[in-house]
């Protein structure tokens, strides 16, 4: 008789464990581990390691996504260009799937003497620029900038500069406050998208620059509105367990 009770105790305990887990799952306890972070922006849920790029509308070329080394699960994207992503509206999807320019008519102020090449040597944010160059840009990590307002003598007059640290801050209104400065922005053909990460409350903002078709960002990165209350890996494991 004791052997019979011992043999039947295993399935009984398994049934009780199953019923306990099922009741926890149906109770919505998994939602306890998450908080709504939509007011801050969009939370990165997944970044594809491999990106598929369509070539000539027919062939697919697989390559490592450049975003994978810069974006991680759990990061908060607060802005795309100057478009704030917080709130109930899905600005992430609508902006990346459109041709809208979120900072159109705005730019960054740079000293006129530096931009127009009147000085051979000049310091920009503590770094020495020993020579100026014009597009096409040949130096690594330089992109083409143009005036936001055309000059009467030289038009938009494109110049090559490093985008950092200029594009690490939000754009400002043009024209600049004095004639000492000229308002510039990346040339349209550069297809620059500024992805701002972090939170002002945590003083941890930084900017990732994407160059190319921004629909590639939409394809390679999945976002949501829920932020883990505790360590992300633990929260995701607990949620999958309860589901």
QUIHU-V459125 format. One record per residue. N is the residue number from 0. RES is the residue in one letter. SS is DSSP state (h for helix, s for strand, l for the rest). PHI is phi in whole degrees, 0 to 359 (999 if undefined). OMEGA is omega as a letter, one per 30 degrees, with the letter a starting at -180 (none if undefined). Layout:
# QUIHU-V459125
N	RES	SS	PHI	OMEGA
N	RES	SS	PHI	OMEGA
This chain:
# QUIHU-V459125
0	X	l	999	l
1	X	h	296	l
2	X	h	294	l
3	X	h	295	l
4	X	h	296	l
5	X	h	295	a
6	X	h	291	a
7	X	h	277	a
8	X	h	290	a
9	X	h	299	l
10	X	h	301	l
11	X	h	297	l
12	X	h	294	l
13	X	h	298	l
14	X	h	296	l
15	X	h	296	l
16	X	h	296	l
17	X	h	298	a
18	X	h	295	l
19	X	h	294	l
20	X	h	295	l
21	X	h	297	l
22	X	h	294	l
23	X	h	295	a
24	X	h	293	a
25	X	h	289	l
26	X	l	283	a
27	X	l	78	a
28	X	h	298	a
29	X	h	299	a
30	X	h	291	l
31	X	h	298	a
32	X	h	280	a
33	X	s	236	l
34	X	s	230	a
35	X	s	282	a
36	X	l	248	a
37	X	l	295	l
38	X	l	291	a
39	X	l	269	a
40	X	l	149	l
41	X	s	235	a
42	X	s	267	l
43	X	s	288	l
44	X	s	257	a
45	X	s	201	l
46	X	s	232	a
47	X	l	294	l
48	X	l	288	a
49	X	s	250	l
50	X	s	251	l
51	X	s	257	l
52	X	s	247	a
53	X	s	278	a
54	X	s	249	l
55	X	l	54	l
56	X	l	67	a
57	X	l	234	a
58	X	s	255	l
59	X	s	249	l
60	X	s	248	a
61	X	s	268	l
62	X	s	211	l
63	X	s	294	a
64	X	l	290	l
65	X	h	296	a
66	X	h	285	a
67	X	h	296	a
68	X	h	275	a
69	X	l	245	a
70	X	l	245	a
71	X	l	227	l
72	X	l	303	l
73	X	l	96	l
74	X	l	290	l
75	X	s	253	l
76	X	s	269	a
77	X	s	267	a
78	X	s	220	l
79	X	s	246	a
80	X	l	55	l
81	X	l	251	l
82	X	s	271	a
83	X	s	285	a
84	X	l	264	a
85	X	l	288	l
86	X	l	111	a
87	X	l	281	a
88	X	l	292	a
89	X	l	276	a
90	X	h	291	l
91	X	h	302	a
92	X	h	294	a
93	X	h	293	a
94	X	h	285	a
95	X	h	291	a
96	X	l	264	a
97	X	l	233	l
98	X	l	254	l
99	X	l	296	l
100	X	l	254	a
101	X	l	292	l
102	X	l	240	a
103	X	l	301	l
104	X	l	80	l
105	X	s	247	a
106	X	s	188	a
107	X	s	231	a
108	X	s	271	l
109	X	s	230	a
110	X	s	300	a
111	X	h	300	a
112	X	h	297	l
113	X	h	290	a
114	X	h	291	a
115	X	h	272	l
116	X	l	75	l
117	X	l	283	l
118	X	l	243	l
119	X	l	283	l
120	X	l	235	a
121	X	s	201	l
122	X	s	262	l
123	X	s	238	a
124	X	l	54	l
125	X	l	84	a
126	X	s	245	a
127	X	s	276	l
128	X	s	253	a
129	X	l	277	l
130	X	l	206	l
131	X	l	258	l
132	X	l	223	l
133	X	l	242	a
134	X	l	301	f
135	X	l	289	a
136	X	l	286	a
137	X	l	254	a
138	X	l	282	l
139	X	l	296	l
140	X	l	67	l
141	X	s	251	l
142	X	s	230	a
143	X	s	272	l
144	X	s	246	l
145	X	s	230	l
146	X	s	294	l
147	X	l	279	l
148	X	l	236	a
149	X	l	296	l
150	X	s	280	a
151	X	l	291	a
152	X	l	255	a
153	X	l	229	l
154	X	s	64	a
155	X	l	281	l
156	X	l	47	a
157	X	l	287	l
158	X	s	222	l
159	X	s	258	l
160	X	s	218	l
161	X	s	289	a
162	X	l	289	l
163	X	l	258	g
164	X	l	267	a
165	X	h	304	a
166	X	h	272	l
167	X	h	281	l
168	X	l	241	l
169	X	l	299	l
170	X	l	289	l
171	X	s	236	l
172	X	s	289	l
173	X	l	246	g
174	X	l	282	l
175	X	l	290	a
176	X	l	295	l
177	X	l	215	a
178	X	l	291	l
179	X	l	290	a
180	X	s	245	l
181	X	s	231	a
182	X	s	270	a
183	X	s	230	l
184	X	s	206	l
185	X	s	303	l
186	X	l	298	a
187	X	h	305	a
188	X	h	291	l
189	X	h	283	l
190	X	l	52	a
191	X	s	272	l
192	X	s	240	l
193	X	s	265	l
194	X	s	254	a
195	X	s	265	a
196	X	s	245	l
197	X	l	103	a
198	X	l	215	l
199	X	h	297	a
200	X	h	294	a
201	X	h	260	l
202	X	l	53	a
203	X	l	228	a
204	X	l	283	l
205	X	s	206	a
206	X	s	240	l
207	X	s	251	a
208	X	s	259	l
209	X	s	247	l
210	X	s	242	a
211	X	l	138	l
212	X	l	295	a
213	X	l	287	l
214	X	h	292	l
215	X	h	296	l
216	X	h	294	l
217	X	h	297	a
218	X	h	282	a
219	X	h	268	a
220	X	s	236	l
221	X	s	249	a
222	X	s	236	l
223	X	s	212	a
224	X	l	241	a
225	X	s	260	l
226	X	s	247	l
227	X	s	299	l
228	X	l	284	l
229	X	l	235	a
230	X	l	312	a
231	X	h	304	a
232	X	h	297	l
233	X	h	296	a
234	X	h	297	a
235	X	h	296	l
236	X	h	296	a
237	X	h	296	a
238	X	h	294	l
239	X	h	298	l
240	X	h	296	a
241	X	h	283	l
242	X	l	277	none
